[in-house]
Amino acid sequence: MTSGHLHPHRPVSRRSLLAGAGGLLTLAAAPGPASASAAPASRLSRVSRGTTLVHADLHNHTLLSDGMGVPELAFDSMRTAGLDVAALTDHATDSGFTGITGHKWKKLGKLADQAYQPGSYTTLRGFEWSHSHIGHINVWFTDEFADLSAAADEKKLYEWLAGTSGIGSFNHPGRQREVFGDFAYDARLADHMVALEMFNSGDDYVFGGWPDHPSPLVACLNAGWRTGLTGTPDEHGSDWGHDDGKGRTGLWVTGNTRDGVLAAMRARRFFASRVDGLRLDATADGVRMGGRLPLAKGDVTFRLDLDGGQGLTGRPLSLQVLRPGPAAPEVVGMLEVRTGQVVKFVVPLDVSDGDWVVLRLSDPARDNETPGPVGHACNDFGLAYSSPWWLTGGSTSVKASTRHPSGR
């Protein structure tokens, strides 16, 4: 068992921050014991019970829209790549490139049903509503699809989605200039919009669109959306699942079935990663990521299980605690960690400073290729994001303005 301090963030270099002394947050870290369960240890959490980790690929394209690959080969390709959950989400659009039609939608469903192996391989049909200015939104678990002729803007799409049992995700946020109407909140979608992409292909979207737009993470969560955080490959080639370094989602499921995947996504019980095989689970005062903390102000004990991940063994990594800011996330603490550890640390939280908290894992030796404010701690290379926790005690208003300094 080692002990130390998780240091508060100040406008200094990442290395000096990690090496300096501080007393804001305390921790203990130690290698976790091997699991005695019959299930593979790499799929079991050491900080929670009742679920198993599956690796998911939730955003892909084929020749049915603007992809290059034959759709009949996609699900087999993702299975041979070692994925447990896979989705095809071709574009539904009329804005300049070929989109799916009723016939293509039926074909996607048939392919997903043929490849589905309940208990071992879950395959999904979805679509990506695609507007050239507003943004792109993935939708899964619906019987029909909505293109721009049926839903010409995000408000019309929200109205359509609210009448279904489906769920959705804000994709590559910040790439299109209107950013989903600046993430204007719609309460009808509270149970439907479950995800925000933090990794898309090889990109980290913590500062997507910066400096013209605020951090999508801050803009989305401060607006009132309660989305979990995903990573996706957004594959447009023909080697689905086989590219290293592209986004992935780790889902904690009670069973590898469509019902199990849907339940995990509705519970925001997942994390974003761009490292193959990474296992990340975390609790805050016993509440799993994606959950609600009945707290207005006080110390919160976090436990993080971190293991696996291609090429990460033995490397010093940075764990960052992210809280709401006016335009970029506030990093209220940082800690050096390594895979194979169960890490315990305490964070003082106050809902008057904002109602969400996220954990970010990064490589401090590499730079974020799409950086934010000069000197920001998240300008290093992101590896994974937990889904948020939300404080529910007292007021949930954000203390700082959520508007970008540019006035957007």
LUMTOR-617495 format. One record per residue (C-alpha): x, y, z. Coordinates in pm, whole numbers, plus 50000, padded with zeros to 5 digits. Example, Ala and Ser with C-alpha at 12.3 -4.5 7.8 and 13.67 -1.06 7.14 Angstrom:
BEGIN
512304955050780;513674989450714;
***
This chain:
BEGIN
500005000050000;501335034049903;499985067450017;500245103149899;498235133249787;496105141349487;497225176149400;494955205749324;495265220348976;496955253948936;498235271448621;501545252948619;503005225548402;501575190348431;504885175748541;505435200948819;501835195848927;502255158348953;505565161849133;504555189549374;503125186849723;499505192949808;496895184550067;493545189349896;492785152749834;494155121750002;494445086849857;495695051749892;496625029149602;497584992549578;497534964249324;494174946949336;493954909649414;493204885049138;489574874949120;488624839549223;485524839949001;485204816048711;484614845848479;487734861348320;489384884548572;489874911048305;486104914748273;485304917648646;485404949448848;487274951149178;485154979949309;481614968449224;479614936649174;476914922448954;478164932648608;480724922148350;482754944148117;482104941847744;483994961347479;481714979447236;481994995546893;478875017046859;479415039446552;480275025546207;479455031045839;479275010045524;478505013545155;474875017945261;475795054645320;479245070245279;481435041445400;483755020845181;483044985945312;480484959645216;477934958045500;477704919945492;481314918245619;481124943745899;479804923546192;482204894546128;485094919246107;484244934346446;483824900146602;487234888246481;488694920346623;487604908546969;484624931347020;481654919947228;479104945847112;478924960746762;476634984846580;476164996846224;474915032746215;474815044645856;473855080745784;470235091745760;470415124145567;469465143645257;472265169145289;474645160845008;475665124445038;473875091545007;471905080945312;469945050645417;466475043345275;463675021245395;465154992145202;468644997945345;467215001245696;465604967045667;468884952945540;470764966745842;468234950146069;468554916745891;472364917445909;472304926046280;469814898246356;471834872446162;475034880846352;473424883446697;474624857046945;472884864047278;475264859247566;478454863347363;478044888647080;475454916247071;474834932946735;472804964646689;471164983646407;471175021346440;471415052646230;473255085746239;470965115746189;473295138946000;472875176345958;475725195545798;475405225846034;473645213946348;475545181646408;475225143846397;473305122146643;473405084346668;470165066146750;469845029646853;466975006646956;464235021346735;462015003046488;462265030946229;464755057846132;464415095446085;466255114145810;466205151445742;462975148945547;461265135545859;463265156146112;464715187445955;466445200546269;467405188546616;464075199746767;462145178446519;464475149146584;463985152846960;460215152946909;460485121146699;462875103546938;460735112147242;457965091347089;460115060247063;461875036447302;465235045447145;468365061547287;470795086047131;474255101547141;475735135347053;478455126546799;481875142946746;480645174446927;482135206946801;482755195046445;479605211846308;479275248946381;475845250146546;476705222846800;473165209546846;471745244446899;474485251147157;473265219947341;469895236047419;468265212447668;464995194547596;463465177547899;461555153147678;464885136747595;466075131947955;465725094147928;466695091947562;469955111447511;472335088947700;475775096047551;478285122347442;481225111147228;484535120647388;486635100047148;485675098046782;488065079946551;491475091546684;490285125046825;489695136647182;486665159747195;487155175247538;488045206947345;486165199847022;485585232546834;487855252947062;488345283047065;485185291146867;483105269847103;483385259947470;484395224847568;481595201547451;481835183147783;481155215247975;478545228447732;476575195947728;476585188148099;476135224148212;473105227047983;471395199848186;471975168747973;472845138048179;474875119147924;477435092247981;480695094247786;481605071347495;484405064947253;483655053746898;485685046146582;483245062446337;484675037846086;484235046445718;486695020845582;486434983245549;488504971145846;485884976046116;487284970546465;490894964846360;492364999946382;494395007246696;493925039746882;490345046346777;487525052247021;485895023747211;483225021247480;483434998847784;479964987947896;479254972148235;476384948148160;474384922448355;474314901448037;475704904747686;472334907847519;470424936247358;468414940947677;471624940947882;473324966347656;470274989047657;470034987748037;473714996448077;473405025647836;470285038948005;472135037048339;475165055248188;477195025748320;480015029148067;483275046847992;485065061147689;488445047447589;490865047147297;493005019147438;492094983647340;491324961047634;491264987947902;489144980948209;487905010748406;485285010948678;484735036548951;482455044149241;481825075749441;480625068749795;479605034949658;477635049349363;478805037449022;479705061648745;476615074048568;474745075848900;473435103049128;475045113549453;472575125349721;474985152249838;475065190149842;478475195049998;481115172850157;483945148350106;483305120349856;485375088349852;486185075449505;487445040549423;488925034449079;489685000348927;492125003648639;493674974648452;494604961448110;495104983547812;497534976147532;500964991247601;500085007547935;501634982848180;504055000148413;503655034648258;502915064948480;499525079048386;497615109448506;494205107348673;492375140748658;489215150748844;487075173148619;484415197248746;482265223748575;483855255648448;482505284648240;484085273047911;486485244647994;486415218248267;488065227548595;490725202248697;490445201649076;492995174149136;495535151648967;497225119349064;499845096548911;498445061248865;499365028948689;497235000848551;496734971248782;495864993949074;492754999749276;492995036249375;491095052449661;490925090049700;488755116849859;487385147349678;485565176149849;482545184749633;480065213549652;476965214149431;477125252349424;480215248149204;478275226248959;476435193248975;478765169348788;482175153148824;484145132248569;487405112648590;489855115648300;492825092348243;495655105948033;499265101447925;501215131748058;504145124247827;502075130947514;500175161547392;496495165447311;496425172046936;493375194646981;494305214847291;492215239847482;493285269747693;497035274947728;498335256248031;495165235548082;495845201648239;493695184147974;496135194747703;497815161247750;496875129347563;493505115747677;493165078147722;489785073547893;486855091548055;484455078448315;480815087148277;479815115348514;478315114648858;475635140548938;475195157149277;471505158949359;471415173949708;470285210349724;470345232549417;471835218249098;472485251748934;475955258748802;477695286348993;479805298848702;478345311748378;478195284848112;478655309347829;481885309947633;483975341847663;483285348347295;479615352447383;478445320847211;
***
